[in-house]
Amino acid sequence: MRSDVAMTGEITLTGRVLPIGGLKEKILGACRAGIQRIIMPADNEGDLDELPDHVREMAKFHLVETLDDVMALALENGGPLVAGARGAKAAGA
């Protein structure tokens, strides 16, 4: 996992990312901790309007809809985690 990224959201069993509450407070806390890249549910995009301008300017927001979107942004090399694990398991079976 990347150490410069914060993320929030709820993930369903099918891999969809659902919106969450309290986003403003979570983003403010992440920015206070020095995080500049934030992964968040696409359905929460409207919540960004509640942030002060200086916070919106200091962080980059990645809006995601699926677990695959999250993994591509959160992993060090950006490669798939789940696909490789499934392939290894199937090969060993």
Jmol script that loads the backbone (N, CA, C; Angstrom):
load data "model"
ATOM      1  N   MET A   1       0.838  -1.184   0.000  1.00  0.00           N
ATOM      2  CA  MET A   1       0.000   0.000   0.000  1.00  0.00           C
ATOM      3  C   MET A   1       0.882   1.246   0.000  1.00  0.00           C
ATOM      4  N   ARG A   2       0.397   2.256  -0.685  1.00  0.00           N
ATOM      5  CA  ARG A   2       1.108   3.528  -0.727  1.00  0.00           C
ATOM      6  C   ARG A   2       0.960   4.220   0.629  1.00  0.00           C
ATOM      7  N   SER A   3       2.020   4.867   1.080  1.00  0.00           N
ATOM      8  CA  SER A   3       1.978   5.550   2.371  1.00  0.00           C
ATOM      9  C   SER A   3       1.515   6.994   2.254  1.00  0.00           C
ATOM     10  N   ASP A   4       1.355   7.489   1.036  1.00  0.00           N
ATOM     11  CA  ASP A   4       0.948   8.879   0.850  1.00  0.00           C
ATOM     12  C   ASP A   4      -0.533   9.015   0.499  1.00  0.00           C
ATOM     13  N   VAL A   5      -1.292   7.952   0.700  1.00  0.00           N
ATOM     14  CA  VAL A   5      -2.697   7.934   0.304  1.00  0.00           C
ATOM     15  C   VAL A   5      -3.579   7.626   1.505  1.00  0.00           C
ATOM     16  N   ALA A   6      -4.687   8.357   1.608  1.00  0.00           N
ATOM     17  CA  ALA A   6      -5.736   8.032   2.574  1.00  0.00           C
ATOM     18  C   ALA A   6      -6.962   7.626   1.773  1.00  0.00           C
ATOM     19  N   MET A   7      -7.765   6.732   2.326  1.00  0.00           N
ATOM     20  CA  MET A   7      -8.968   6.314   1.614  1.00  0.00           C
ATOM     21  C   MET A   7     -10.100   6.081   2.587  1.00  0.00           C
ATOM     22  N   THR A   8     -11.309   6.270   2.091  1.00  0.00           N
ATOM     23  CA  THR A   8     -12.495   6.032   2.885  1.00  0.00           C
ATOM     24  C   THR A   8     -13.615   5.582   1.965  1.00  0.00           C
ATOM     25  N   GLY A   9     -14.554   4.848   2.512  1.00  0.00           N
ATOM     26  CA  GLY A   9     -15.692   4.363   1.734  1.00  0.00           C
ATOM     27  C   GLY A   9     -16.128   3.011   2.253  1.00  0.00           C
ATOM     28  N   GLU A  10     -17.214   2.531   1.708  1.00  0.00           N
ATOM     29  CA  GLU A  10     -17.723   1.201   2.039  1.00  0.00           C
ATOM     30  C   GLU A  10     -17.706   0.375   0.761  1.00  0.00           C
ATOM     31  N   ILE A  11     -17.237  -0.856   0.861  1.00  0.00           N
ATOM     32  CA  ILE A  11     -17.141  -1.727  -0.313  1.00  0.00           C
ATOM     33  C   ILE A  11     -18.111  -2.893  -0.151  1.00  0.00           C
ATOM     34  N   THR A  12     -18.925  -3.130  -1.175  1.00  0.00           N
ATOM     35  CA  THR A  12     -19.876  -4.238  -1.133  1.00  0.00           C
ATOM     36  C   THR A  12     -19.164  -5.549  -1.462  1.00  0.00           C
ATOM     37  N   LEU A  13     -19.863  -6.645  -1.271  1.00  0.00           N
ATOM     38  CA  LEU A  13     -19.301  -7.954  -1.605  1.00  0.00           C
ATOM     39  C   LEU A  13     -19.038  -8.104  -3.095  1.00  0.00           C
ATOM     40  N   THR A  14     -19.698  -7.303  -3.906  1.00  0.00           N
ATOM     41  CA  THR A  14     -19.487  -7.362  -5.356  1.00  0.00           C
ATOM     42  C   THR A  14     -18.441  -6.357  -5.834  1.00  0.00           C
ATOM     43  N   GLY A  15     -17.843  -5.603  -4.907  1.00  0.00           N
ATOM     44  CA  GLY A  15     -16.766  -4.690  -5.270  1.00  0.00           C
ATOM     45  C   GLY A  15     -17.178  -3.270  -5.589  1.00  0.00           C
ATOM     46  N   ARG A  16     -18.438  -2.932  -5.374  1.00  0.00           N
ATOM     47  CA  ARG A  16     -18.879  -1.543  -5.577  1.00  0.00           C
ATOM     48  C   ARG A  16     -18.495  -0.702  -4.368  1.00  0.00           C
ATOM     49  N   VAL A  17     -18.094   0.540  -4.612  1.00  0.00           N
ATOM     50  CA  VAL A  17     -17.762   1.469  -3.531  1.00  0.00           C
ATOM     51  C   VAL A  17     -18.983   2.344  -3.275  1.00  0.00           C
ATOM     52  N   LEU A  18     -19.441   2.338  -2.019  1.00  0.00           N
ATOM     53  CA  LEU A  18     -20.637   3.082  -1.633  1.00  0.00           C
ATOM     54  C   LEU A  18     -20.265   4.375  -0.915  1.00  0.00           C
ATOM     55  N   PRO A  19     -21.154   5.370  -0.945  1.00  0.00           N
ATOM     56  CA  PRO A  19     -20.880   6.636  -0.257  1.00  0.00           C
ATOM     57  C   PRO A  19     -20.901   6.469   1.258  1.00  0.00           C
ATOM     58  N   ILE A  20     -20.257   7.403   1.932  1.00  0.00           N
ATOM     59  CA  ILE A  20     -20.158   7.371   3.391  1.00  0.00           C
ATOM     60  C   ILE A  20     -20.489   8.757   3.947  1.00  0.00           C
ATOM     61  N   GLY A  21     -20.642   8.833   5.251  1.00  0.00           N
ATOM     62  CA  GLY A  21     -20.885  10.104   5.927  1.00  0.00           C
ATOM     63  C   GLY A  21     -19.612  10.603   6.588  1.00  0.00           C
ATOM     64  N   GLY A  22     -19.639  11.858   7.012  1.00  0.00           N
ATOM     65  CA  GLY A  22     -18.507  12.438   7.729  1.00  0.00           C
ATOM     66  C   GLY A  22     -17.283  12.678   6.876  1.00  0.00           C
ATOM     67  N   LEU A  23     -17.465  12.826   5.578  1.00  0.00           N
ATOM     68  CA  LEU A  23     -16.315  12.946   4.680  1.00  0.00           C
ATOM     69  C   LEU A  23     -15.492  14.201   4.955  1.00  0.00           C
ATOM     70  N   LYS A  24     -16.150  15.315   5.203  1.00  0.00           N
ATOM     71  CA  LYS A  24     -15.419  16.561   5.448  1.00  0.00           C
ATOM     72  C   LYS A  24     -14.433  16.392   6.598  1.00  0.00           C
ATOM     73  N   GLU A  25     -14.882  15.832   7.698  1.00  0.00           N
ATOM     74  CA  GLU A  25     -14.027  15.647   8.868  1.00  0.00           C
ATOM     75  C   GLU A  25     -12.879  14.692   8.572  1.00  0.00           C
ATOM     76  N   LYS A  26     -13.158  13.641   7.827  1.00  0.00           N
ATOM     77  CA  LYS A  26     -12.111  12.677   7.477  1.00  0.00           C
ATOM     78  C   LYS A  26     -11.048  13.319   6.593  1.00  0.00           C
ATOM     79  N   ILE A  27     -11.475  14.125   5.632  1.00  0.00           N
ATOM     80  CA  ILE A  27     -10.520  14.793   4.748  1.00  0.00           C
ATOM     81  C   ILE A  27      -9.694  15.812   5.517  1.00  0.00           C
ATOM     82  N   LEU A  28     -10.331  16.583   6.392  1.00  0.00           N
ATOM     83  CA  LEU A  28      -9.587  17.561   7.190  1.00  0.00           C
ATOM     84  C   LEU A  28      -8.529  16.865   8.044  1.00  0.00           C
ATOM     85  N   GLY A  29      -8.877  15.727   8.637  1.00  0.00           N
ATOM     86  CA  GLY A  29      -7.913  14.968   9.433  1.00  0.00           C
ATOM     87  C   GLY A  29      -6.761  14.444   8.595  1.00  0.00           C
ATOM     88  N   ALA A  30      -7.064  13.948   7.415  1.00  0.00           N
ATOM     89  CA  ALA A  30      -6.011  13.443   6.524  1.00  0.00           C
ATOM     90  C   ALA A  30      -5.067  14.569   6.122  1.00  0.00           C
ATOM     91  N   CYS A  31      -5.613  15.721   5.802  1.00  0.00           N
ATOM     92  CA  CYS A  31      -4.772  16.859   5.405  1.00  0.00           C
ATOM     93  C   CYS A  31      -3.911  17.333   6.574  1.00  0.00           C
ATOM     94  N   ARG A  32      -4.466  17.335   7.776  1.00  0.00           N
ATOM     95  CA  ARG A  32      -3.670  17.705   8.959  1.00  0.00           C
ATOM     96  C   ARG A  32      -2.519  16.733   9.174  1.00  0.00           C
ATOM     97  N   ALA A  33      -2.700  15.490   8.755  1.00  0.00           N
ATOM     98  CA  ALA A  33      -1.655  14.469   8.898  1.00  0.00           C
ATOM     99  C   ALA A  33      -0.661  14.503   7.739  1.00  0.00           C
ATOM    100  N   GLY A  34      -0.854  15.421   6.803  1.00  0.00           N
ATOM    101  CA  GLY A  34       0.082  15.559   5.698  1.00  0.00           C
ATOM    102  C   GLY A  34      -0.240  14.731   4.466  1.00  0.00           C
ATOM    103  N   ILE A  35      -1.387  14.082   4.453  1.00  0.00           N
ATOM    104  CA  ILE A  35      -1.798  13.285   3.295  1.00  0.00           C
ATOM    105  C   ILE A  35      -2.254  14.227   2.183  1.00  0.00           C
ATOM    106  N   GLN A  36      -1.783  13.966   0.976  1.00  0.00           N
ATOM    107  CA  GLN A  36      -2.137  14.840  -0.144  1.00  0.00           C
ATOM    108  C   GLN A  36      -2.916  14.123  -1.243  1.00  0.00           C
ATOM    109  N   ARG A  37      -3.094  12.820  -1.125  1.00  0.00           N
ATOM    110  CA  ARG A  37      -3.887  12.054  -2.097  1.00  0.00           C
ATOM    111  C   ARG A  37      -4.974  11.307  -1.338  1.00  0.00           C
ATOM    112  N   ILE A  38      -6.221  11.523  -1.735  1.00  0.00           N
ATOM    113  CA  ILE A  38      -7.347  10.934  -1.026  1.00  0.00           C
ATOM    114  C   ILE A  38      -8.228  10.168  -2.011  1.00  0.00           C
ATOM    115  N   ILE A  39      -8.484   8.900  -1.684  1.00  0.00           N
ATOM    116  CA  ILE A  39      -9.366   8.050  -2.479  1.00  0.00           C
ATOM    117  C   ILE A  39     -10.718   8.028  -1.777  1.00  0.00           C
ATOM    118  N   MET A  40     -11.762   8.346  -2.524  1.00  0.00           N
ATOM    119  CA  MET A  40     -13.090   8.455  -1.915  1.00  0.00           C
ATOM    120  C   MET A  40     -14.164   8.004  -2.899  1.00  0.00           C
ATOM    121  N   PRO A  41     -15.358   7.663  -2.379  1.00  0.00           N
ATOM    122  CA  PRO A  41     -16.438   7.231  -3.267  1.00  0.00           C
ATOM    123  C   PRO A  41     -16.847   8.333  -4.244  1.00  0.00           C
ATOM    124  N   ALA A  42     -17.064   7.967  -5.492  1.00  0.00           N
ATOM    125  CA  ALA A  42     -17.511   8.932  -6.504  1.00  0.00           C
ATOM    126  C   ALA A  42     -18.848   9.558  -6.112  1.00  0.00           C
ATOM    127  N   ASP A  43     -19.694   8.785  -5.442  1.00  0.00           N
ATOM    128  CA  ASP A  43     -21.000   9.305  -5.032  1.00  0.00           C
ATOM    129  C   ASP A  43     -20.900  10.392  -3.966  1.00  0.00           C
ATOM    130  N   ASN A  44     -19.732  10.585  -3.372  1.00  0.00           N
ATOM    131  CA  ASN A  44     -19.520  11.645  -2.388  1.00  0.00           C
ATOM    132  C   ASN A  44     -18.918  12.910  -3.007  1.00  0.00           C
ATOM    133  N   GLU A  45     -18.839  12.976  -4.316  1.00  0.00           N
ATOM    134  CA  GLU A  45     -18.193  14.118  -4.970  1.00  0.00           C
ATOM    135  C   GLU A  45     -18.795  15.451  -4.524  1.00  0.00           C
ATOM    136  N   GLY A  46     -20.098  15.510  -4.348  1.00  0.00           N
ATOM    137  CA  GLY A  46     -20.758  16.742  -3.917  1.00  0.00           C
ATOM    138  C   GLY A  46     -20.287  17.241  -2.565  1.00  0.00           C
ATOM    139  N   ASP A  47     -19.789  16.333  -1.717  1.00  0.00           N
ATOM    140  CA  ASP A  47     -19.305  16.723  -0.388  1.00  0.00           C
ATOM    141  C   ASP A  47     -18.048  17.579  -0.464  1.00  0.00           C
ATOM    142  N   LEU A  48     -17.340  17.530  -1.575  1.00  0.00           N
ATOM    143  CA  LEU A  48     -16.125  18.341  -1.714  1.00  0.00           C
ATOM    144  C   LEU A  48     -16.445  19.830  -1.672  1.00  0.00           C
ATOM    145  N   ASP A  49     -17.676  20.194  -2.017  1.00  0.00           N
ATOM    146  CA  ASP A  49     -18.083  21.600  -1.976  1.00  0.00           C
ATOM    147  C   ASP A  49     -18.068  22.160  -0.559  1.00  0.00           C
ATOM    148  N   GLU A  50     -18.151  21.292   0.448  1.00  0.00           N
ATOM    149  CA  GLU A  50     -18.155  21.720   1.846  1.00  0.00           C
ATOM    150  C   GLU A  50     -16.761  22.059   2.364  1.00  0.00           C
ATOM    151  N   LEU A  51     -15.726  21.693   1.616  1.00  0.00           N
ATOM    152  CA  LEU A  51     -14.349  21.905   2.070  1.00  0.00           C
ATOM    153  C   LEU A  51     -13.896  23.334   1.801  1.00  0.00           C
ATOM    154  N   PRO A  52     -13.067  23.877   2.696  1.00  0.00           N
ATOM    155  CA  PRO A  52     -12.472  25.187   2.422  1.00  0.00           C
ATOM    156  C   PRO A  52     -11.602  25.110   1.163  1.00  0.00           C
ATOM    157  N   ASP A  53     -11.506  26.218   0.464  1.00  0.00           N
ATOM    158  CA  ASP A  53     -10.729  26.257  -0.780  1.00  0.00           C
ATOM    159  C   ASP A  53      -9.298  25.781  -0.588  1.00  0.00           C
ATOM    160  N   HIS A  54      -8.653  26.189   0.515  1.00  0.00           N
ATOM    161  CA  HIS A  54      -7.243  25.820   0.704  1.00  0.00           C
ATOM    162  C   HIS A  54      -7.075  24.310   0.862  1.00  0.00           C
ATOM    163  N   VAL A  55      -8.067  23.638   1.417  1.00  0.00           N
ATOM    164  CA  VAL A  55      -7.994  22.177   1.562  1.00  0.00           C
ATOM    165  C   VAL A  55      -8.162  21.520   0.193  1.00  0.00           C
ATOM    166  N   ARG A  56      -9.106  22.006  -0.603  1.00  0.00           N
ATOM    167  CA  ARG A  56      -9.303  21.442  -1.949  1.00  0.00           C
ATOM    168  C   ARG A  56      -8.064  21.630  -2.817  1.00  0.00           C
ATOM    169  N   GLU A  57      -7.328  22.708  -2.582  1.00  0.00           N
ATOM    170  CA  GLU A  57      -6.131  22.978  -3.376  1.00  0.00           C
ATOM    171  C   GLU A  57      -4.922  22.163  -2.923  1.00  0.00           C
ATOM    172  N   MET A  58      -4.878  21.776  -1.650  1.00  0.00           N
ATOM    173  CA  MET A  58      -3.691  21.078  -1.143  1.00  0.00           C
ATOM    174  C   MET A  58      -3.741  19.565  -1.345  1.00  0.00           C
ATOM    175  N   ALA A  59      -4.906  19.024  -1.664  1.00  0.00           N
ATOM    176  CA  ALA A  59      -5.036  17.575  -1.821  1.00  0.00           C
ATOM    177  C   ALA A  59      -5.552  17.240  -3.214  1.00  0.00           C
ATOM    178  N   LYS A  60      -5.199  16.042  -3.665  1.00  0.00           N
ATOM    179  CA  LYS A  60      -5.724  15.521  -4.928  1.00  0.00           C
ATOM    180  C   LYS A  60      -6.750  14.451  -4.571  1.00  0.00           C
ATOM    181  N   PHE A  61      -7.942  14.568  -5.119  1.00  0.00           N
ATOM    182  CA  PHE A  61      -9.029  13.658  -4.799  1.00  0.00           C
ATOM    183  C   PHE A  61      -9.262  12.694  -5.957  1.00  0.00           C
ATOM    184  N   HIS A  62      -9.279  11.406  -5.626  1.00  0.00           N
ATOM    185  CA  HIS A  62      -9.533  10.357  -6.613  1.00  0.00           C
ATOM    186  C   HIS A  62     -10.915   9.778  -6.319  1.00  0.00           C
ATOM    187  N   LEU A  63     -11.834   9.945  -7.246  1.00  0.00           N
ATOM    188  CA  LEU A  63     -13.197   9.454  -7.082  1.00  0.00           C
ATOM    189  C   LEU A  63     -13.292   8.059  -7.692  1.00  0.00           C
ATOM    190  N   VAL A  64     -13.727   7.091  -6.890  1.00  0.00           N
ATOM    191  CA  VAL A  64     -13.750   5.695  -7.329  1.00  0.00           C
ATOM    192  C   VAL A  64     -15.152   5.108  -7.230  1.00  0.00           C
ATOM    193  N   GLU A  65     -15.400   4.116  -8.080  1.00  0.00           N
ATOM    194  CA  GLU A  65     -16.686   3.425  -8.083  1.00  0.00           C
ATOM    195  C   GLU A  65     -16.560   1.943  -7.768  1.00  0.00           C
ATOM    196  N   THR A  66     -15.359   1.372  -7.971  1.00  0.00           N
ATOM    197  CA  THR A  66     -15.183  -0.067  -7.763  1.00  0.00           C
ATOM    198  C   THR A  66     -13.895  -0.349  -6.988  1.00  0.00           C
ATOM    199  N   LEU A  67     -13.819  -1.552  -6.444  1.00  0.00           N
ATOM    200  CA  LEU A  67     -12.615  -1.987  -5.746  1.00  0.00           C
ATOM    201  C   LEU A  67     -11.414  -1.990  -6.686  1.00  0.00           C
ATOM    202  N   ASP A  68     -11.621  -2.325  -7.945  1.00  0.00           N
ATOM    203  CA  ASP A  68     -10.520  -2.287  -8.917  1.00  0.00           C
ATOM    204  C   ASP A  68      -9.946  -0.881  -9.036  1.00  0.00           C
ATOM    205  N   ASP A  69     -10.814   0.137  -9.029  1.00  0.00           N
ATOM    206  CA  ASP A  69     -10.346   1.527  -9.067  1.00  0.00           C
ATOM    207  C   ASP A  69      -9.463   1.820  -7.855  1.00  0.00           C
ATOM    208  N   VAL A  70      -9.899   1.357  -6.689  1.00  0.00           N
ATOM    209  CA  VAL A  70      -9.160   1.590  -5.444  1.00  0.00           C
ATOM    210  C   VAL A  70      -7.784   0.935  -5.514  1.00  0.00           C
ATOM    211  N   MET A  71      -7.745  -0.319  -5.920  1.00  0.00           N
ATOM    212  CA  MET A  71      -6.478  -1.047  -5.964  1.00  0.00           C
ATOM    213  C   MET A  71      -5.479  -0.400  -6.918  1.00  0.00           C
ATOM    214  N   ALA A  72      -5.948   0.065  -8.051  1.00  0.00           N
ATOM    215  CA  ALA A  72      -5.054   0.698  -9.023  1.00  0.00           C
ATOM    216  C   ALA A  72      -4.402   1.949  -8.444  1.00  0.00           C
ATOM    217  N   LEU A  73      -5.104   2.635  -7.557  1.00  0.00           N
ATOM    218  CA  LEU A  73      -4.572   3.863  -6.964  1.00  0.00           C
ATOM    219  C   LEU A  73      -3.791   3.612  -5.679  1.00  0.00           C
ATOM    220  N   ALA A  74      -4.179   2.606  -4.915  1.00  0.00           N
ATOM    221  CA  ALA A  74      -3.629   2.421  -3.575  1.00  0.00           C
ATOM    222  C   ALA A  74      -2.372   1.564  -3.515  1.00  0.00           C
ATOM    223  N   LEU A  75      -2.180   0.675  -4.472  1.00  0.00           N
ATOM    224  CA  LEU A  75      -1.017  -0.204  -4.430  1.00  0.00           C
ATOM    225  C   LEU A  75       0.226   0.503  -4.931  1.00  0.00           C
ATOM    226  N   GLU A  76       1.370   0.125  -4.390  1.00  0.00           N
ATOM    227  CA  GLU A  76       2.650   0.742  -4.759  1.00  0.00           C
ATOM    228  C   GLU A  76       2.884   0.741  -6.260  1.00  0.00           C
ATOM    229  N   ASN A  77       2.695  -0.424  -6.899  1.00  0.00           N
ATOM    230  CA  ASN A  77       2.980  -0.519  -8.331  1.00  0.00           C
ATOM    231  C   ASN A  77       1.746  -0.344  -9.202  1.00  0.00           C
ATOM    232  N   GLY A  78       0.595  -0.181  -8.584  1.00  0.00           N
ATOM    233  CA  GLY A  78      -0.630   0.027  -9.334  1.00  0.00           C
ATOM    234  C   GLY A  78      -1.181  -1.217  -9.995  1.00  0.00           C
ATOM    235  N   GLY A  79      -0.579  -2.369  -9.744  1.00  0.00           N
ATOM    236  CA  GLY A  79      -1.015  -3.607 -10.378  1.00  0.00           C
ATOM    237  C   GLY A  79      -2.169  -4.252  -9.646  1.00  0.00           C
ATOM    238  N   PRO A  80      -2.824  -5.214 -10.271  1.00  0.00           N
ATOM    239  CA  PRO A  80      -3.956  -5.884  -9.637  1.00  0.00           C
ATOM    240  C   PRO A  80      -3.498  -6.806  -8.515  1.00  0.00           C
ATOM    241  N   LEU A  81      -4.206  -6.769  -7.421  1.00  0.00           N
ATOM    242  CA  LEU A  81      -3.900  -7.641  -6.298  1.00  0.00           C
ATOM    243  C   LEU A  81      -4.758  -8.901  -6.367  1.00  0.00           C
ATOM    244  N   VAL A  82      -6.035  -8.733  -6.533  1.00  0.00           N
ATOM    245  CA  VAL A  82      -6.963  -9.852  -6.489  1.00  0.00           C
ATOM    246  C   VAL A  82      -6.768 -10.791  -7.673  1.00  0.00           C
ATOM    247  N   ALA A  83      -6.589 -10.268  -8.856  1.00  0.00           N
ATOM    248  CA  ALA A  83      -6.441 -11.118 -10.036  1.00  0.00           C
ATOM    249  C   ALA A  83      -5.226 -12.026  -9.911  1.00  0.00           C
ATOM    250  N   GLY A  84      -4.119 -11.504  -9.419  1.00  0.00           N
ATOM    251  CA  GLY A  84      -2.915 -12.307  -9.244  1.00  0.00           C
ATOM    252  C   GLY A  84      -3.111 -13.385  -8.198  1.00  0.00           C
ATOM    253  N   ALA A  85      -3.800 -13.056  -7.122  1.00  0.00           N
ATOM    254  CA  ALA A  85      -4.040 -14.023  -6.058  1.00  0.00           C
ATOM    255  C   ALA A  85      -4.942 -15.148  -6.555  1.00  0.00           C
ATOM    256  N   ARG A  86      -5.958 -14.801  -7.302  1.00  0.00           N
ATOM    257  CA  ARG A  86      -6.855 -15.837  -7.834  1.00  0.00           C
ATOM    258  C   ARG A  86      -6.116 -16.733  -8.815  1.00  0.00           C
ATOM    259  N   GLY A  87      -5.292 -16.125  -9.669  1.00  0.00           N
ATOM    260  CA  GLY A  87      -4.538 -16.904 -10.646  1.00  0.00           C
ATOM    261  C   GLY A  87      -3.585 -17.872  -9.977  1.00  0.00           C
ATOM    262  N   ALA A  88      -2.932 -17.438  -8.900  1.00  0.00           N
ATOM    263  CA  ALA A  88      -1.991 -18.299  -8.190  1.00  0.00           C
ATOM    264  C   ALA A  88      -2.730 -19.455  -7.528  1.00  0.00           C
ATOM    265  N   LYS A  89      -3.898 -19.169  -6.962  1.00  0.00           N
ATOM    266  CA  LYS A  89      -4.672 -20.209  -6.306  1.00  0.00           C
ATOM    267  C   LYS A  89      -5.154 -21.240  -7.327  1.00  0.00           C
ATOM    268  N   ALA A  90      -5.620 -20.771  -8.459  1.00  0.00           N
ATOM    269  CA  ALA A  90      -6.112 -21.691  -9.486  1.00  0.00           C
ATOM    270  C   ALA A  90      -4.978 -22.548 -10.042  1.00  0.00           C
ATOM    271  N   ALA A  91      -3.800 -21.966 -10.184  1.00  0.00           N
ATOM    272  CA  ALA A  91      -2.663 -22.712 -10.727  1.00  0.00           C
ATOM    273  C   ALA A  91      -2.210 -23.797  -9.762  1.00  0.00           C
ATOM    274  N   GLY A  92      -2.362 -23.544  -8.453  1.00  0.00           N
ATOM    275  CA  GLY A  92      -1.921 -24.516  -7.461  1.00  0.00           C
ATOM    276  C   GLY A  92      -2.943 -25.599  -7.196  1.00  0.00           C
ATOM    277  N   ALA A  93      -4.145 -25.426  -7.686  1.00  0.00           N
ATOM    278  CA  ALA A  93      -5.219 -26.388  -7.398  1.00  0.00           C
ATOM    279  C   ALA A  93      -5.098 -27.640  -8.230  1.00  0.00           C
TER     280      ALA A  93
END
end "model"
wireframe off; spacefill off
backbone 0.3
color backbone group
